[in-house]
Amino acid sequence: MRTFIQYAFYPIILGLVFLGCYLGLRWFSKAELIYVPGLCLLFTLPLMITGEFLLMYRKDWDEAKGEFWSDFFSSLVVLPTASKLAEFLIPVLFFYPVIWLVNHDWISLTKYEFSFGVELLLAILASEFFYYWTHRAFHKLKFLWRFHSIHHGAERVYWMNSGRFHFIEAFISGFFYFFPLVILGVSEDVLICVVSISGVTGFVEHINVDFKAGFLNYVFNTAQHHRWHHSIIEKESNRNYGKTLILWDLLFGTFYLPRNKEVEEVGVDENVPHNVVRQFVYPFRKMPKGE
Ligand SMILES: [Zn+2]
């Protein structure tokens, strides 16, 4: 029975998100579509939290280390605010290029009259491509790592550290995630689905649930990959950069999912604060010479 639940867990969550998007697009008016991502989370989070109790992956990751409310604030206030700001500022900052591209219908997806499913797939592939390289840059460039180390500073991988990001990183990542969607001129319906799917998969990749995604591990970025991404060992953590998909990791050689081996210690080799206010100033600290 446990094995069955382990394998059913991830497809059920994905199924609920797709169902949520489908029903939202059918039932809601244009003005109400904005509630779809939040509702998808609302219906899937109880399953994830229940899974952390009934199908726990690591007992020591169930113990709070004084970071919960800070992570809660980051996930529900900092990250959504930064993402919304990024989404809003792209057309403002790139006003002329965006208007030009949209007016000339140059790379707009709409002129090809793709079906909704194809447009959604292309939109996810494009935003995931940009996210992949942004995330990789946050690991590889020292200045950017100062911000991203806050996310990796968590000493456990659990549902609420999915949104533990510095405001500036959340803004930059959000900016590059939405950028291709604006340039490609995806429809509002597609945009709502992309945000709904990435919102839920962002939580699922962090949950402390011992689920098995099976062959879906070669399509989606799941907790089975993302735990390795949080490993304290650098050669293990500089892998699996995707957000929703793992495809770009497979293509660019950063896919990592060893068999018969589990991640050991997670976190980083530095004292990252758990308090959201101290986290905000942490990247701007003076570094010792040579660092
Ligand atoms: Zn990372």
Boltz pocket constraint, residues with backbone or C-beta under 6 A from the ligand:
constraints:
  - pocket:
      binder: B
      contacts: [[A, 135], [A, 139], [A, 148], [A, 151], [A, 152], [A, 229], [A, 237]]
      max_distance: 6.0
